[in-house]
């Protein structure tokens, strides 16, 4: 275990040095005038879907998925999934956008099948994300995110539950309305360790927005008024958790995809409230080392979300 911890620390140190070196090179690019501050702000706004600024944001939701029967076996499973994220953004060197985050997650499982699953899946993640110019390439940026986490069944903070998701993507912004993203998600210790990232953000006007980036609440939204927005959204939760099964440790895979519609209300300049609903599919719980799998039949979900600037 000590040897594994040493490898993790060395890997984190190498990545930190690489990111810091990129930040220094990016600061030089700003100093030379290769990147205008106006374009950098437009890029931040396109990615965050909010006005770019330094400060703190809080995003929390609860998603209710009523009990549904399980394929090929007796019993049913119902899940209440909740997640929160606290972000603190600032400008390194006065210009480079950096975001720090803390992200707890919990899935409460009501299970009546013959397969034993934990009553709770829990995750506590931290993160750092930085965006900066990609050397001398015009209108091109590089995004890097590092997200160590502890994925368990009872808020366990130990080496067995430690995971280190990280992602790297190139961003090309030909104009202020259009932005392309391409890169990779890296999941060490997972069954699928590398996944592609391909997406775009397109704002043809102030009312309509296409935000189509995987794993990040892909949506198409239309602002009816300054306070009321309608949207269609889709997304997925795919993760692995180190859990206790029959007195020993096992890895449990959790997968859930959803597609729905909803409405966002801007309560004031600091807070948005969202209500959404739709369908859940490709929903299952599966032990990685055995045949213990429960595929939950398609069903419905409802979701309530609060986003606030602090």
SERO-4910 file (N, C-alpha, C, O; in steps of 0.05 Angstrom, whole numbers):
BEGIN
 pado doro    nc1    nc2    nc3   cac1   cac2   cac3    cc1    cc2    cc3    oc1    oc2    oc3
  Unk    A     17    -24      0      0      0      0     17     25      0     11     45    -13
  Unk    A     39     24     15     57     47     16     69     52    -11     73     75    -20
  Unk    A     76     30    -26     88     33    -52     67     46    -71     75     63    -87
  Unk    A     42     37    -69     21     49    -86     17     79    -80     15     95    -98
  Unk    A     17     86    -54     14    114    -46     37    131    -57     33    153    -66
  Unk    A     61    119    -57     84    134    -68     82    139    -97     88    160   -107
  Unk    A     71    119   -112     67    122   -141     46    144   -146     50    160   -165
  Unk    A     25    144   -131      4    165   -134     15    193   -129     10    211   -144
  Unk    A     31    196   -107     43    222   -101     62    231   -123     62    254   -130
  Unk    A     79    212   -134     97    220   -155     82    228   -180     89    247   -194
  Unk    A     60    213   -186     44    220   -210     31    248   -206     31    263   -225
  Unk    A     21    254   -183      9    280   -178     29    302   -180     23    323   -191
  Unk    A     54    297   -170     75    317   -172     82    323   -201     86    346   -209
  Unk    A     85    302   -218     92    305   -246     70    322   -260     76    340   -275
  Unk    A     45    315   -255     23    329   -268     22    358   -259     18    376   -275
  Unk    A     27    363   -233     27    390   -223     49    407   -236     44    430   -244
  Unk    A     72    396   -238     95    410   -251     88    416   -280     93    438   -290
  Unk    A     76    397   -294     68    401   -322     48    423   -325     50    441   -342
  Unk    A     27    423   -308      7    443   -309     18    471   -303     12    490   -316
  Unk    A     35    472   -282     47    498   -275     65    508   -297     65    533   -302
  Unk    A     79    491   -311     95    499   -334     78    511   -356     85    531   -369
  Unk    A     55    497   -362     37    507   -382     26    534   -374     24    552   -391
  Unk    A     20    538   -349     10    564   -340     31    586   -344     24    608   -352
  Unk    A     56    580   -339     77    600   -343     80    607   -373     82    630   -380
  Unk    A     79    587   -390     80    592   -419     56    608   -428     58    625   -445
  Unk    A     33    602   -416      9    617   -424     10    646   -415      1    664   -430
  Unk    A     22    651   -392     25    678   -383     43    694   -402     38    717   -408
  Unk    A     63    680   -413     80    693   -433     64    700   -458     69    720   -471
  Unk    A     46    682   -466     30    686   -490     12    711   -486      9    727   -504
  Unk    A      0    713   -462    -15    737   -456      2    762   -457     -6    783   -468
  Unk    A     26    760   -446     44    784   -445     52    792   -474     55    816   -479
  Unk    A     55    772   -492     63    779   -519     39    790   -535     43    801   -557
  Unk    A     15    786   -524     -9    795   -539    -20    775   -558    -36    782   -576
  Unk    A    -12    749   -556    -22    728   -574    -52    723   -570    -65    714   -588
  Unk    A    -62    729   -545    -90    723   -539   -102    748   -528    -92    760   -508
  Unk    A   -124    757   -540   -138    781   -530   -154    773   -505   -165    751   -504
  Unk    A   -157    792   -486   -173    786   -463   -203    783   -470   -217    768   -457
  Unk    A   -212    797   -491   -240    795   -499   -246    767   -509   -267    756   -501
  Unk    A   -228    755   -524   -233    728   -534   -231    708   -511   -247    688   -510
  Unk    A   -213    712   -492   -211    694   -469   -236    694   -453   -246    674   -444
  Unk    A   -248    718   -449   -273    720   -434   -295    707   -449   -312    693   -437
  Unk    A   -296    710   -475   -317    696   -491   -315    666   -489   -335    652   -487
  Unk    A   -290    656   -489   -286    627   -485   -295    618   -458   -308    597   -456
  Unk    A   -289    633   -437   -298    625   -410   -329    625   -409   -340    606   -397
  Unk    A   -342    645   -420   -371    647   -419   -383    623   -434   -403    612   -425
  Unk    A   -372    615   -457   -383    593   -472   -381    567   -457   -399    551   -458
  Unk    A   -359    563   -443   -355    538   -428   -372    537   -403   -383    516   -396
  Unk    A   -373    560   -388   -387    560   -363   -417    566   -365   -432    562   -346
  Unk    A   -425    577   -388   -453    585   -392   -461    607   -372   -485    612   -368
  Unk    A   -442    620   -360   -448    643   -342   -427    664   -348   -407    659   -361
  Unk    A   -432    688   -338   -414    710   -343   -388    704   -328   -388    699   -304
  Unk    A   -366    705   -343   -340    698   -331   -332    719   -311   -332    743   -316
  Unk    A   -324    709   -287   -314    727   -266   -302    710   -244   -307    685   -243
  Unk    A   -286    722   -228   -274    708   -205   -295    707   -183   -311    726   -180
  Unk    A   -295    686   -167   -315    684   -146   -322    655   -141   -309    637   -151
  Unk    A   -344    651   -126   -352    624   -118   -380    618   -129   -397    636   -131
  Unk    A   -385    592   -135   -411    583   -144   -418    557   -130   -400    541   -124
  Unk    A   -444    553   -127   -454    529   -114   -475    517   -131   -494    531   -139
  Unk    A   -473    491   -137   -492    477   -154   -500    451   -140   -483    434   -134
  Unk    A   -526    447   -135   -535    424   -121   -561    413   -133   -579    429   -141
  Unk    A   -564    387   -135   -589    375   -146   -596    350   -131   -579    337   -118
  Unk    A   -622    343   -133   -631    317   -124   -648    305   -146   -666    318   -157
  Unk    A   -642    280   -154   -656    267   -176   -670    242   -165   -657    224   -154
  Unk    A   -696    241   -168   -712    218   -158   -720    199   -180   -732    207   -200
  Unk    A   -711    174   -177   -718    153   -197   -734    131   -183   -722    114   -169
  Unk    A   -760    131   -186   -777    112   -170   -770     83   -176   -756     77   -196
  Unk    A   -779     66   -158   -773     37   -161   -783     26   -188   -806     31   -196
  Unk    A   -765     11   -201   -771     -2   -225   -763    -31   -223   -743    -37   -209
  Unk    A   -777    -49   -237   -769    -77   -237   -743    -81   -251   -734    -64   -267
  Unk    A   -730   -104   -246   -704   -110   -256   -707   -132   -277   -722   -151   -274
  Unk    A   -692   -130   -299   -693   -149   -321   -684   -177   -312   -664   -179   -298
  Unk    A   -698   -197   -320   -690   -225   -317   -689   -235   -288   -677   -256   -283
  Unk    A   -700   -220   -269   -701   -230   -241   -722   -215   -226   -732   -194   -234
  Unk    A   -729   -227   -203   -750   -215   -186   -739   -191   -171   -715   -190   -166
  Unk    A   -757   -174   -163   -749   -151   -146   -748   -125   -162   -752   -125   -186
  Unk    A   -742   -104   -148   -741    -77   -160   -720    -60   -146   -710    -67   -124
  Unk    A   -712    -38   -159   -693    -20   -148   -702      9   -153   -710     16   -175
  Unk    A   -701     25   -132   -706     53   -134   -683     69   -124   -670     61   -104
  Unk    A   -677     91   -136   -653    106   -129   -659    136   -126   -673    148   -143
  Unk    A   -649    148   -105   -649    177   -102   -620    187   -103   -604    180    -86
  Unk    A   -614    202   -123   -586    210   -128   -584    240   -123   -600    256   -132
  Unk    A   -564    247   -107   -560    275   -101   -530    282   -104   -513    265    -99
  Unk    A   -525    307   -111   -498    315   -115   -496    345   -111   -515    360   -116
  Unk    A   -473    354   -101   -468    383    -98   -440    389   -107   -422    372   -107
  Unk    A   -436    414   -116   -409    422   -125   -405    451   -117   -421    469   -123
  Unk    A   -383    455   -103   -375    482    -96   -350    489   -112   -330    475   -111
  Unk    A   -351    511   -127   -329    520   -144   -319    547   -135   -334    565   -129
  Unk    A   -293    550   -135   -280    576   -131   -262    582   -155   -243    567   -160
  Unk    A   -268    604   -169   -253    611   -193   -237    636   -188   -245    654   -173
  Unk    A   -213    637   -200   -197    660   -198   -179    662   -222   -178    644   -239
  Unk    A   -165    684   -225   -147    688   -248   -118    686   -239   -108    704   -226
  Unk    A   -105    665   -247    -76    662   -242    -61    683   -259    -68    687   -282
  Unk    A    -41    695   -247    -26    716   -261    -44    739   -270    -37    755   -287
  Unk    A    -68    741   -258    -86    763   -264   -103    758   -289   -121    774   -294
  Unk    A    -98    736   -304   -113    732   -329   -121    703   -335   -142    699   -347
  Unk    A   -106    684   -325   -111    656   -333   -133    644   -315   -130    643   -290
  Unk    A   -155    633   -326   -177    622   -310   -169    596   -297   -161    577   -310
  Unk    A   -172    594   -271   -168    570   -255   -192    566   -237   -203    585   -226
  Unk    A   -200    540   -235   -223    534   -218   -216    512   -199   -206    491   -207
  Unk    A   -222    516   -173   -220    495   -153   -248    486   -145   -266    502   -144
  Unk    A   -251    460   -139   -278    450   -134   -277    429   -112   -257    415   -107
  Unk    A   -300    426    -99   -306    405    -80   -333    393    -87   -352    408    -90
  Unk    A   -334    366    -89   -358    354   -102   -366    328    -87   -356    307    -93
  Unk    A   -385    329    -68   -396    305    -56   -419    294    -72   -435    309    -84
  Unk    A   -422    267    -72   -443    253    -88   -453    230    -71   -438    217    -56
  Unk    A   -480    225    -73   -492    203    -58   -515    191    -74   -532    206    -84
  Unk    A   -516    165    -76   -539    151    -88   -550    132    -67   -537    113    -58
  Unk    A   -575    138    -58   -589    121    -39   -604     99    -54   -621    105    -72
  Unk    A   -599     74    -48   -610     51    -63   -630     36    -47   -624     26    -25
  Unk    A   -654     33    -57   -675     16    -45   -677     -9    -62   -688     -8    -84
  Unk    A   -667    -31    -52   -663    -55    -68   -679    -79    -56   -676    -85    -32
  Unk    A   -696    -92    -72   -710   -116    -63   -703   -140    -80   -717   -160    -79
  Unk    A   -681   -139    -96   -672   -162   -111   -656   -181    -94   -650   -175    -71
  Unk    A   -649   -204   -105   -633   -224    -90   -604   -216    -88   -589   -227    -71
  Unk    A   -595   -198   -105   -567   -189   -104   -563   -168    -82   -580   -150    -80
  Unk    A   -543   -171    -66   -538   -152    -45   -522   -128    -55   -499   -131    -64
  Unk    A   -535   -105    -53   -521    -80    -60   -521    -62    -35   -538    -64    -18
  Unk    A   -500    -45    -32   -500    -26     -9   -524     -7    -10   -534     -1    -32
  Unk    A   -532      2     13   -554     21     14   -546     49      4   -564     64     -4
  Unk    A   -520     55      4   -511     81     -5   -485     78    -21   -468     62    -15
  Unk    A   -483     93    -43   -458     96    -57   -450    125    -53   -466    144    -58
  Unk    A   -425    130    -44   -417    157    -37   -391    164    -51   -374    146    -56
  Unk    A   -387    189    -56   -363    199    -69   -357    226    -59   -374    244    -56
  Unk    A   -332    231    -53   -322    257    -45   -298    264    -63   -277    251    -61
  Unk    A   -302    284    -80   -281    291   -100   -272    320    -96   -288    337    -88
  Unk    A   -247    324   -102   -237    351   -104   -226    355   -132   -222    336   -147
  Unk    A   -222    380   -141   -213    384   -168   -199    410   -172   -203    430   -158
  Unk    A   -182    411   -193   -171    436   -203   -172    435   -233   -165    415   -245
  Unk    A   -181    457   -245   -183    459   -274   -171    485   -283   -176    506   -271
  Unk    A   -156    484   -304   -143    508   -315   -146    508   -345   -144    488   -359
  Unk    A   -150    532   -356   -152    536   -385   -132    558   -393   -131    579   -381
  Unk    A   -117    552   -414    -97    571   -422    -91    569   -452    -98    548   -464
  Unk    A    -79    589   -464    -72    587   -493    -54    564   -499    -36    557   -483
  Unk    A    -58    551   -522    -42    528   -530    -19    538   -547    -21    539   -572
  Unk    A      3    545   -534     27    556   -547     19    578   -566      6    598   -558
  Unk    A     28    577   -591     23    599   -610      1    594   -630     -2    608   -650
  Unk    A    -16    573   -625    -38    567   -643    -60    587   -639    -70    592   -617
  Unk    A    -68    599   -662    -88    620   -661   -116    609   -653   -125    589   -663
  Unk    A   -129    623   -634   -156    616   -625   -158    588   -613   -179    576   -613
  Unk    A   -136    578   -603   -136    551   -592   -126    551   -563   -107    565   -556
  Unk    A   -139    535   -546   -133    534   -518   -130    505   -509   -137    487   -523
  Unk    A   -120    502   -485   -117    476   -473   -130    475   -446   -125    493   -429
  Unk    A   -146    455   -441   -160    452   -416   -150    427   -402   -149    405   -414
  Unk    A   -143    429   -376   -134    406   -361   -149    406   -334   -152    426   -321
  Unk    A   -159    382   -327   -173    379   -302   -163    355   -286   -159    333   -297
  Unk    A   -158    358   -260   -148    337   -243   -169    334   -220   -175    353   -206
  Unk    A   -179    309   -217   -201    304   -198   -196    279   -181   -207    258   -187
  Unk    A   -180    281   -160   -178    258   -141   -204    255   -125   -217    275   -119
  Unk    A   -211    230   -119   -236    226   -105   -234    200    -89   -216    183    -93
  Unk    A   -253    197    -70   -256    173    -55   -284    162    -60   -304    175    -53
  Unk    A   -286    139    -74   -311    128    -82   -317    103    -66   -303     82    -69
  Unk    A   -336    104    -48   -342     81    -31   -371     78    -25   -388     86    -41
  Unk    A   -377     65     -3   -405     60      4   -413     72     31   -436     69     40
  Unk    A   -395     86     44   -402     99     69   -382    122     75   -372    124     98
  Unk    A   -377    138     55   -358    161     57   -331    151     67   -318    164     83
  Unk    A   -322    128     56   -296    117     64   -273    132     51   -274    137     27
  Unk    A   -254    140     67   -230    154     56   -206    136     60   -191    140     79
  Unk    A   -203    116     42   -180     98     44   -169     92     17   -180    101     -3
  Unk    A   -147     78     16   -133     73    -10   -150     56    -29   -148     60    -53
  Unk    A   -166     38    -18   -183     21    -36   -203     38    -51   -210     31    -74
  Unk    A   -213     59    -39   -234     75    -52   -223     99    -67   -238    114    -79
  Unk    A   -196    102    -67   -184    125    -80   -185    122   -111   -177    101   -121
  Unk    A   -193    142   -125   -194    143   -154   -182    170   -163   -182    190   -147
  Unk    A   -172    171   -187   -160    196   -197   -168    202   -226   -153    196   -244
  Unk    A   -192    213   -229   -201    220   -256   -187    246   -265   -185    265   -250
  Unk    A   -178    246   -290   -166    270   -301   -173    272   -330   -179    252   -343
  Unk    A   -174    296   -341   -182    300   -369   -165    323   -381   -156    341   -368
  Unk    A   -162    320   -408   -146    339   -423   -160    344   -450   -169    325   -463
  Unk    A   -163    369   -457   -177    375   -481   -166    400   -495   -158    419   -482
  Unk    A   -167    399   -521   -160    423   -537   -187    437   -544   -207    425   -549
  Unk    A   -186    464   -543   -209    480   -548   -203    499   -571   -183    514   -571
  Unk    A   -219    498   -592   -216    516   -615   -240    534   -617   -263    524   -619
  Unk    A   -235    560   -617   -257    579   -618   -253    597   -643   -240    618   -641
  Unk    A   -265    590   -665   -262    606   -690   -275    634   -687   -266    653   -700
  Unk    A   -296    636   -671   -309    662   -666   -323    661   -639   -322    641   -626
  Unk    A   -335    684   -631   -347    685   -605   -373    669   -602   -383    665   -580
  Unk    A   -384    659   -625   -408    643   -624   -404    613   -623   -422    598   -616
  Unk    A   -381    604   -632   -376    576   -636   -350    567   -623   -330    581   -623
  Unk    A   -351    543   -610   -328    532   -596   -328    502   -599   -349    489   -595
  Unk    A   -305    490   -606   -303    461   -608   -284    450   -586   -265    464   -578
  Unk    A   -290    426   -576   -274    413   -555   -268    385   -564   -286    371   -574
  Unk    A   -243    377   -561   -235    349   -567   -213    341   -547   -193    356   -544
  Unk    A   -216    318   -535   -196    309   -516   -201    281   -506   -215    265   -519
  Unk    A   -191    275   -482   -194    249   -470   -200    251   -440   -190    269   -426
  Unk    A   -217    233   -430   -221    228   -402   -204    205   -394   -205    184   -408
  Unk    A   -189    207   -372   -171    185   -364   -180    176   -336   -183    192   -317
  Unk    A   -185    150   -333   -195    138   -309   -177    115   -300   -183     92   -305
  Unk    A   -154    120   -287   -137     99   -277   -153     81   -257   -169     91   -241
  Unk    A   -148     55   -258   -160     35   -240   -188     28   -248   -201     11   -235
  Unk    A   -200     41   -268   -226     34   -277   -224     12   -299   -203      7   -310
  Unk    A   -247     -1   -305   -247    -21   -326   -243     -7   -354   -226    -17   -369
  Unk    A   -257     15   -359   -252     31   -383   -235     55   -374   -245     73   -361
  Unk    A   -209     55   -382   -191     74   -370   -188    100   -387   -180    120   -376
  Unk    A   -195     99   -413   -192    123   -430   -217    125   -447   -225    106   -461
  Unk    A   -230    148   -446   -254    154   -461   -251    180   -477   -238    199   -466
  Unk    A   -261    182   -501   -258    207   -516   -277    229   -507   -298    224   -496
  Unk    A   -268    253   -512   -285    277   -507   -287    292   -534   -267    301   -545
  Unk    A   -311    294   -544   -316    309   -569   -342    325   -566   -363    313   -559
  Unk    A   -341    351   -570   -365    367   -567   -362    395   -577   -341    402   -588
  Unk    A   -384    410   -574   -383    438   -584   -403    454   -567   -421    444   -555
  Unk    A   -398    480   -568   -417    500   -557   -423    520   -579   -404    532   -591
  Unk    A   -448    525   -584   -456    543   -606   -478    561   -596   -499    552   -587
  Unk    A   -474    587   -599   -493    607   -591   -499    625   -615   -486    646   -619
  Unk    A   -519    617   -632   -525    633   -655   -536    661   -649   -534    680   -664
  Unk    A   -549    663   -625   -560    689   -616   -561    688   -585   -553    668   -573
  Unk    A   -572    709   -574   -572    711   -545   -593    693   -532   -591    688   -508
  Unk    A   -612    683   -547   -633    667   -536   -627    637   -538   -634    622   -519
  Unk    A   -615    628   -559   -611    599   -565   -583    591   -560   -564    604   -569
  Unk    A   -580    568   -546   -553    558   -540   -553    528   -543   -570    514   -533
  Unk    A   -532    518   -558   -527    489   -560   -502    483   -544   -480    491   -551
  Unk    A   -505    469   -521   -482    462   -504   -480    432   -505   -493    418   -489
  Unk    A   -464    421   -523   -463    393   -529   -435    382   -522   -419    376   -540
  Unk    A   -430    379   -497   -404    368   -487   -410    344   -469   -425    347   -450
  Unk    A   -400    320   -475   -406    296   -460   -399    299   -430   -380    314   -423
  Unk    A   -414    285   -413   -409    284   -385   -412    311   -371   -402    315   -349
  Unk    A   -425    329   -384   -426    356   -372   -454    369   -377   -455    392   -385
  Unk    A   -475    354   -373   -502    364   -376   -507    376   -404   -513    400   -406
  Unk    A   -503    360   -424   -508    369   -451   -537    379   -453   -555    366   -443
  Unk    A   -541    402   -466   -568    413   -468   -571    432   -491   -551    443   -501
  Unk    A   -596    436   -499   -603    457   -518   -624    474   -503   -644    465   -494
  Unk    A   -618    500   -501   -635    518   -485   -644    542   -501   -631    551   -519
  Unk    A   -668    552   -493   -679    575   -506   -690    594   -485   -707    586   -469
  Unk    A   -680    618   -484   -688    638   -464   -713    652   -473   -713    668   -492
  Unk    A   -736    645   -460   -761    658   -467   -761    687   -458   -769    705   -473
  Unk    A   -752    692   -434   -748    719   -423   -721    720   -410   -706    701   -411
  Unk    A   -714    742   -398   -689    745   -384   -688    727   -360   -666    721   -350
  Unk    A   -711    719   -349   -712    703   -325   -720    674   -329   -715    657   -313
  Unk    A   -733    668   -352   -744    641   -356   -731    628   -381   -731    640   -403
  Unk    A   -720    603   -377   -707    589   -399   -718    560   -400   -720    547   -380
  Unk    A   -725    552   -425   -733    524   -429   -709    509   -441   -693    520   -455
  Unk    A   -708    483   -435   -685    467   -444   -692    438   -448   -711    428   -436
  Unk    A   -676    425   -465   -675    396   -467   -647    387   -459   -627    399   -468
  Unk    A   -645    367   -442   -619    359   -432   -615    329   -432   -635    314   -431
  Unk    A   -591    321   -433   -584    292   -431   -557    289   -418   -540    307   -418
  Unk    A   -553    266   -405   -528    262   -392   -526    234   -381   -545    218   -384
  Unk    A   -504    228   -368   -501    201   -356   -483    203   -331   -467    221   -328
  Unk    A   -486    183   -314   -469    179   -291   -457    151   -294   -471    131   -293
  Unk    A   -431    150   -298   -416    125   -301   -393    126   -282   -374    142   -285
  Unk    A   -393    108   -262   -372    109   -241   -369     82   -229   -385     64   -233
  Unk    A   -347     79   -214   -341     54   -199   -336     61   -170   -323     81   -164
  Unk    A   -345     43   -152   -343     47   -124   -332     23   -110   -340      0   -116
  Unk    A   -314     27    -91   -303      5    -75   -322      1    -51   -324     19    -34
  Unk    A   -335    -22    -50   -356    -26    -30   -350    -52    -15   -333    -68    -23
  Unk    A   -364    -55      7   -362    -80     24   -383   -100     15   -407    -93     15
  Unk    A   -375   -124      8   -393   -145      0   -385   -171     14   -363   -182     10
  Unk    A   -403   -181     31   -398   -206     46   -372   -204     62   -357   -224     63
  Unk    A   -366   -182     74   -343   -178     91   -317   -172     76   -296   -169     89
  Unk    A   -317   -171     50   -293   -165     35   -299   -141     16   -321   -133     13
  Unk    A   -277   -132      3   -280   -108    -15   -286   -118    -43   -275   -138    -53
  Unk    A   -303   -102    -57   -310   -108    -85   -314    -81    -99   -319    -61    -87
  Unk    A   -312    -82   -126   -317    -58   -142   -344    -60   -155   -350    -78   -169
  Unk    A   -361    -39   -149   -388    -39   -160   -390    -17   -181   -384      7   -175
  Unk    A   -399    -24   -205   -402     -4   -226   -431      7   -225   -450     -8   -223
  Unk    A   -433     33   -228   -459     46   -228   -462     61   -254   -445     78   -260
  Unk    A   -484     56   -269   -488     69   -294   -517     79   -296   -535     64   -290
  Unk    A   -520    103   -305   -547    114   -308   -546    136   -329   -530    155   -327
  Unk    A   -564    135   -350   -566    155   -370   -594    167   -370   -613    152   -363
  Unk    A   -597    192   -376   -623    204   -375   -626    224   -398   -607    235   -408
  Unk    A   -651    229   -406   -658    249   -426   -685    261   -418   -704    247   -413
  Unk    A   -685    288   -416   -709    301   -407   -711    330   -415   -695    340   -431
  Unk    A   -730    343   -404   -735    371   -409   -742    386   -383   -750    373   -364
  Unk    A   -739    412   -383   -745    426   -359   -745    456   -363   -744    466   -386
  Unk    A   -746    471   -341   -748    500   -342   -729    511   -320   -728    500   -298
  Unk    A   -715    532   -327   -698    546   -308   -709    573   -302   -715    589   -320
  Unk    A   -711    580   -276   -721    606   -268   -698    621   -254   -687    611   -235
  Unk    A   -692    645   -263   -672    662   -250   -686    677   -228   -701    696   -233
  Unk    A   -683    669   -203   -696    681   -181   -686    709   -176   -702    728   -172
  Unk    A   -660    712   -177   -647    739   -176   -620    736   -189   -614    715   -201
  Unk    A   -603    756   -188   -578    755   -202   -558    736   -189   -537    730   -200
  Unk    A   -565    725   -165   -548    706   -152   -557    677   -153   -541    659   -148
  Unk    A   -582    672   -159   -593    645   -157   -611    637   -180   -628    653   -189
  Unk    A   -608    612   -190   -625    600   -209   -637    574   -197   -624    560   -183
  Unk    A   -662    569   -204   -676    545   -196   -685    530   -220   -697    541   -238
  Unk    A   -680    503   -221   -687    487   -244   -704    463   -236   -699    450   -216
  Unk    A   -725    458   -251   -742    435   -248   -742    419   -275   -747    431   -296
  Unk    A   -736    393   -274   -734    378   -298   -746    350   -294   -750    341   -271
  Unk    A   -752    337   -316   -762    309   -315   -759    296   -342   -756    309   -363
  Unk    A   -759    269   -342   -757    255   -367   -753    225   -362   -763    214   -343
  Unk    A   -737    213   -380   -734    184   -379   -706    176   -371   -686    190   -377
  Unk    A   -704    152   -358   -678    140   -349   -675    114   -365   -694     99   -367
  Unk    A   -651    109   -375   -645     85   -390   -616     77   -386   -601     91   -374
  Unk    A   -609     53   -396   -582     42   -392   -574     45   -363   -552     55   -356
  Unk    A   -592     35   -346   -589     39   -317   -583     12   -304   -599     -6   -305
  Unk    A   -559      9   -291   -553    -16   -279   -533    -13   -257   -518      7   -255
  Unk    A   -532    -34   -240   -511    -38   -219   -498    -64   -225   -512    -84   -229
  Unk    A   -471    -65   -225   -457    -89   -232   -431    -92   -217   -415    -73   -217
  Unk    A   -427   -115   -205   -401   -121   -193   -381   -128   -215   -387   -145   -232
  Unk    A   -358   -116   -214   -339   -119   -236   -327   -147   -237   -319   -156   -259
  Unk    A   -325   -161   -214   -311   -187   -214   -330   -210   -213   -321   -233   -208
  Unk    A   -355   -206   -219   -374   -229   -217   -397   -224   -236   -398   -205   -251
  Unk    A   -416   -243   -235   -441   -240   -251   -463   -225   -237   -485   -224   -247
  Unk    A   -457   -213   -214   -477   -199   -199   -484   -172   -213   -471   -152   -209
  Unk    A   -505   -173   -228   -514   -149   -243   -544   -146   -242   -559   -165   -245
  Unk    A   -553   -121   -238   -582   -115   -238   -586    -93   -259   -578    -70   -255
  Unk    A   -599   -101   -281   -606    -81   -302   -634    -71   -297   -654    -86   -299
  Unk    A   -636    -46   -290   -662    -34   -283   -677    -26   -308   -665    -14   -326
  Unk    A   -702    -32   -310   -718    -26   -333   -721      5   -336   -719     19   -317
  Unk    A   -726     13   -360   -730     42   -366   -752     53   -349   -772     40   -343
  Unk    A   -747     78   -340   -767     91   -322   -766    121   -325   -755    132   -345
  Unk    A   -777    135   -306   -778    164   -306   -761    175   -283   -755    161   -264
  Unk    A   -755    201   -286   -741    215   -264   -752    243   -262   -763    254   -281
  Unk    A   -749    254   -238   -754    283   -234   -730    294   -219   -717    280   -204
  Unk    A   -724    319   -225   -700    331   -214   -705    360   -206   -719    375   -219
  Unk    A   -694    367   -183   -695    395   -173   -666    404   -169   -650    390   -156
  Unk    A   -659    428   -179   -632    438   -178   -632    467   -170   -649    483   -177
  Unk    A   -611    474   -154   -607    502   -146   -578    509   -154   -559    494   -147
  Unk    A   -574    531   -167   -548    542   -174   -546    570   -163   -564    586   -166
  Unk    A   -525    576   -148   -522    601   -135   -494    612   -138   -474    597   -136
  Unk    A   -492    638   -141   -466    652   -140   -463    663   -113   -480    678   -103
  Unk    A   -440    657   -100   -436    665    -72   -417    689    -71   -411    699    -49
***
